[in-house]
Amino acid sequence: MALKSRHYSVAAWLIPLLYATAALVVGFTVPRLAYNVLPGLVSTVSVNAAIGIYSAVASGMIALTGIVFSLTFVMVQFSATAYSPRLVLWIARDPVVSHSLGVFTATFLYAIAALAWVDRSGSGGVPLSGTVFVTALLIVSVVMFIFLIQRVGMLQVNRMLIFTADQGREIIENLYPPLETLPSQTSTEITQAPCFQTLLHCGKPRIIQAVDIPALVGIATRNGCIIELVASVGDAALEGIPVLRVLGVGKPIPEDRLRLAIRLGAERTFEQDPKYAIRLLVDIAIKALSPAINDPTTAVQALDQIEDLLNRLGRRRLEIGSFCDAAGNLRLLINFPAWDDFLRLALDEICLYGASSVQVMRRMKALVAELISILPEERHSALREWQRRLQSTIDHSFANQQDKLDASAEDRQGLGSTRRKWSNESPDVHGV
């Protein structure tokens, strides 16, 4: 199973620093080379006009940079209170934000540097290179400004929901095979295999972000053992907590080789963790259902994306935790969530916090009914249990009988059109 790896090797603050350094280097070397090698290559812009243009670009760009990024970070902070701070962090760390800051800073610094070469040594000329570079940087700055506004526009609730669900759809597509694929067969001998090595986490608390499955399978194959990942992707690795166990017989494996196959980080990522996208969507929904916000429509919109993810998961083979070598011998065990785990994550908290909302209950009833109608039979048992649970929640949350009937209806919009079961004998059916 091949997964796309995402590495953030360059810190966000380093990108603007590189732009600034490049602007200073170009600003003081290129004009010098042009002045010494091609002294006659000057711009037609007058000295006074060049000084005015460069000064205006420098002062205007630094002011624009301060205003734009102040507003951007205010919007990010505001959105963090409305959605989830974990989700908004992905938008704030977008490369467009770092590169925009870098381009704006580079334009400011280069305009300052270009001023030093205007009327150099009383030559009365303006280097052509300075005019060309300033013009190019201004054009790039306008383009980056447009991209930045587009990114900030993603903070709208519907776009944020779609962005989050898109991450989940991508990982589901890459991680899980179709439902028609036979489930992996776990050997019954693993419960009898002794554990001769346990890898403990050392250091500060970290999150397990991804696992290099081919590397662990290769290590287990070469050593003739079975590796069991005790902690799941997305779990917190704490000091002294077991991360994996080595089962079988043999010599202990060097710990550094095992640690290199497990990527740790400060926070969860979408890679190899389909639960994370659902977790963020649920966070948005339950925050919208809090008394401070009281926005059940946003919760319904989140349920639209959650239903799509559950629909895709229900059509996939989720039992993928056993990995074998080329000879078919079991080599790696990883704990992946089951269908019941996904349903519990997706519906449990929304059902709890939205129990008194007619709109949310109607949408959840429609969600479960729709999944029953389109997913294979093996998914129905857990879904029918959720049907009973939703009805029980409605019965306990609404004292008025009419409110119970209203909340028990299936409605994909929450409070839109109640789902009707048409029949050929119905007098409301007309030919078209």
N, C-alpha and C positions, 0 to 999 in steps of 0.2 A: 504494500500500500504506500503509494508515494504522496506526500503532502507538500504543499508549497510552504517554504520556510520564509519567515519574515524576521529580518535582523535590523535592529535600530542601532547601527554601529556609530553613527554620528549624532552627538547630542544636539538638541534643538538650539541651544545657545551658541554652539560652535558654527552653525551655518551663517548667521549674520556676521560673526567675527571673521570668517573667511572672505566674505564679500567686502568687508571694510578693509581688510589687509590688501586684497587684490586691487581695490580702488586706489589706495595710497601708493602701492607699488607702480601701477600703471600711470597714475597721475604725476609721479616724479621721475619716471624713467622714459616713457614714450616721448613726451615733449623734449626731453633733453637729447634723446637720440635724433629726433627730427630737427632740432635746433642745430646740432653739430653736423649731421650728415646732409640734410636738405634744408639749409637756412632760407632758401627762397620759397619754400612751400608754406605759404601763409594763407590765412582766410581773408576773404573780402570784407569781413565784418570789421568795423572800426574799433579802435581801442576803447573808446568811451562806451560804445554799444556792447562790446564783449564784457566789460566790467559790470555793466548794468544787468546783462543777461545772467552771467555766472552768479552774481550776488543775489539776484531774484530767485534763481534755481536753488541755491544753497539755503537761503532763509525760508523760502516757501516749502521746500522738501522736508526740512526738519520740523516745521510747524505741522505739515500734513501727517508726518510720521507719528508725532505725538497725539494728534487728534484722532486719527484712524485707529491706532492701537489702544488708546484709552477707551474709545467707544466699543471696540471689539471685546476687550477684556471685561468691560461692564456687562455687555450682552451675554458673554460666556458665564459670568458669575450669576447673572439673573436667571439664565437657563438652567444652571446647576440646581437652583432652588425649585424650579418647576419640573425638571426631569430627574436625572440621576447624576451626581457629580462624577461617577465612574464613566458615564456615557459622554458627557460634555468634554471630559479630558481627551477623548479621542479626537474631537473636533479641534480643541485648542492646540493639540500637537500635530495638526495637519501640516505636511511639508509646505503647503502654499503660504501658511502664516509665517514660517521661518524664512522662506525665500523672499517673501514680500518685504519683511523687515530688512533683510540683507540688501535687496535692490534699492530700497529707499535710502538706507544708510550709505551705500556705495555712491549713489547719485549726489548726495549731500557732500561727501568727502571729496569726490572727484571734482565737483564744481569749485570747492575751496582750493584744491591743489592746482586747478587750471588757472586760477587767478594769479598765481605766482609767476606764470609764464607770459602773461599779457604785457606787452611793451617791455620785454626782457632787455635789460641793459640799454634802455632807451632806443630800442630798435624800431619802435612805432608799429610793430606788427603783432598779429594774433596767430599762434600756431594753429594750423588746420586740424591737427589731431585732436586738440582740445575741443574745438567746435563739433567735430564728428562724434567724439565719445559722449559729450554732454547730450547731444541730440538723441543718440542711440539709447542712452540710459533713461532719458525722459520718456521715450516711446515704450521701453520695457517697463518702466514704472507705471505707466497708464494701464498696460496689459495686466500687470500683477495686481493693480488696484481693482480691476474688474473681476479677476479671479478671486480676490479676497472678499469682495462683496458677495460673490456667488457662494463662497464657503459660509459666510456669516448667515446667508439666507437659509442654510441647512438647519439652523436652529429653530425653524418653524416646526411645530409639533408633528405634522404629518410627514415632513421630510425626515425628521429625526427617527420616527418609527420605521419608515421605509429603509433608511440607512442601516438601522440596527437589524432589521429582518433580513436585509440583503447579506449581511455578514453570516447570519445563521443559515441562509439558503446555500451559500457557497460552501460552508464547511460540511453541511449535510450531503451535498453533492459529491464532495471529495472523500468523505470519511466512510460513508455507509454504502454497501453494495445493494442492488435491487432485492426486493423481497423474495424473488424467485431463487436467489442464491441459497444453497444449502447452508444451514448454520454450522459453525465450526464445532468439531467434536472434541470435547475436553476429556483427556485421559482420566480414567478412574484411579490410576496409579499415583497421581500427584498427591493425593491425601496421605499416601503411605510413604512418600519420599521424604527423607529427613532434611531438615534445614541445617546447612553447615556454614552459612554466612549471612549476616544481616547488615545492611548498609544503613547507618544512622545519619540524620542530617546534623551538620555542624555549622554553627554560625548564626547570623541574624535570621529572623523569620522570613521565609520566602514563599512564593507561590509557584507550584509546578505548572509551567506554561505549556510545555510540549515534551514529548518523548521520542527519541530517535529509535523507532521500532527496528529498522534493519540492523542498526548497530548492536542493539541488545540481542537480537536473534543470532547475529554472527558471533557475539561473545559466548552465548550459551551453547552454540553449536561447536565451537572450538574447544570448549571445556567440558562438553558432554553433560550438561546440567539443564535445569529449568529455572528461569528467572521469573519471579512473581513480583509485580509492582504492587506494593501494599497501599500506597497513597495513589489517588486518582488525579488525573489532570484537573487543575482548578483547586485542589486541596492546598492547605497551608502546610509547609514543611517547617517544623519547629525544632528547637534544639533537643537532641536526643531521641527524636521520634523516628521510628523505622520508615524508610522510604521504599526499600525493596528487600526481598529475601532470595537467596540462592538455594535451590532444592536439589537433592541428589547426593552424589558422593564425588569427592575430588579435592583439589587444592583450592584455597581461597583465591578469588580473583582480585587483582589490584584495584583498590577502590577508586583511584583516579580515572580508570577506564570506564567504570560504571557511572561515575558522576558526570563525565563528559556526555553521556547519552541522555541525561536528564537536564532539560533547560529550566533554570529557575529565574524568577524575576520578582519585581516589587508588586506586581498586580496581575490579575487574570487577563488573558488574551482570548481572542476568538479561535485561534488556531487549535485544532484538536479538542475543542471544548464547545460543542453545540449547546450545552446548557447555558452558556454565558449570554448568548443572544436572547434566549427566553427569559433569563434572569433580569436582564435590563428592561425588556418589554414589560415584565411584571412590575418592576420597580416604578416605571412610569405610570402604570395603571393604578397601583395602590396609592401612589402619591397624589394622583388626580382624585382619588376617592377619599382622601383625608379631609377632615372637617375644615381645615384651613383653606383648602382649594375648592373642594366640592364640585368637581368637573367630571361627571360620569360619562359624558360624551367622549372625552379623551380615553377613558378606560375602554369604551366600546371600540374606538379606533385601534387601540393596542390589541384587543381581542381579535380584530380582523387579521393582523399580522401573526398573532399566536396561532390562530386556526390554520393559516397557510403553512406554518412551520410544522405543526402537528400532523397535518395532512401529508407533508413530504416525509416526515419521520415514519408515519404509519405504513408507508409504501416501501420502506427500506428494511433490510435485515440488520437488526440492532445487536444481535449476538455476535460480536466480532472480537471478543476479548482473548481468544486463543490464537497463537501464531506458531506455525511450524516451520521447520527448515525444509530444504529441497527434498530430503528423504521422507518427509511426512512425520517426523518426530516432533512432539510438542516441545517448544523452547521458551515461550514467553506467555505470561498471563497478565492481562491488564483489566481492571474493573471499569467497564463502561456502563452508563445508565441504561436501564431497561425501559420498556414502554410505560409501565406504571410510574416509574420515576419521572419521566417527562410529563405525564398527565398531572402528577402531584405538584410538580414545580410550576406548571403553566396555569393551573386552575385553583389550587388550594387557597392561596392568600387573596386572590381576587374574589373568590367565593366568600371568604371571611369578611373582608372589608367592604364588599359590595352587596352584602346580604340584604340590606334594607333598601337597595336601589332597584326599582322596577325595571329600569332600562338595562342595567347590568345583568340582572337575572334572566331577562328575556333573551338577551344576546348570548349568554352562556348556554341556555337551553337550546338555542338554535345551533350553536357551535357543536355541541355534543351530538345532536340529532343529525347534523350534516356529516360529521365524521362517521357515524354509524352507517349512513346510507352509501358512502363512497369507499370506505376502507374494507380490506379483507376481513373475513370472519374471525380470524385469530385475534383481531384487535377489539372485537365487540364486547367481550366480557368486562374488561376494565371500563369501557365507555358506558355500558349499561349500569354499572355500579355508580358512575358519576351522574347518570340520569336520576337515579334514586336519591343520591346525596343532594343534588340540587333541589329536587322536589321537597326533600325533608327540610332543607334550609329555608325554602320559601314558606313552608307550613309553620315553621317556628318564628319567622321574622315578621310575618304580617298577621295582625289580629283580625282585620276585616276580611270577610269572605270574598268580596269583589276584588280587593287588592291581591288576594291570593290567586284568583283567576287571571287577573291582568299580568301578574308576575310569572305565571306558569305558561303563558303563551310563548311560542317560538317566533322570534323576530330578529332578523339579521342586522337591522339598524337599531335595535334596542327599542326605540319607540318610532317605528316606521310603519311597515305593513306586516300585520300578523300573518304567519304562514297558514294557508288554507290547503286542505286536501280535496282536490277537485275530483269529480267523478263524471262519467259520461251522461249520467242521468240528471246532473245538476242543471236546473233551469237557468243558471247564470252563465253557462257556457254557450257562446255564440260562434257560428261559423264565420271564417274570415275569407 
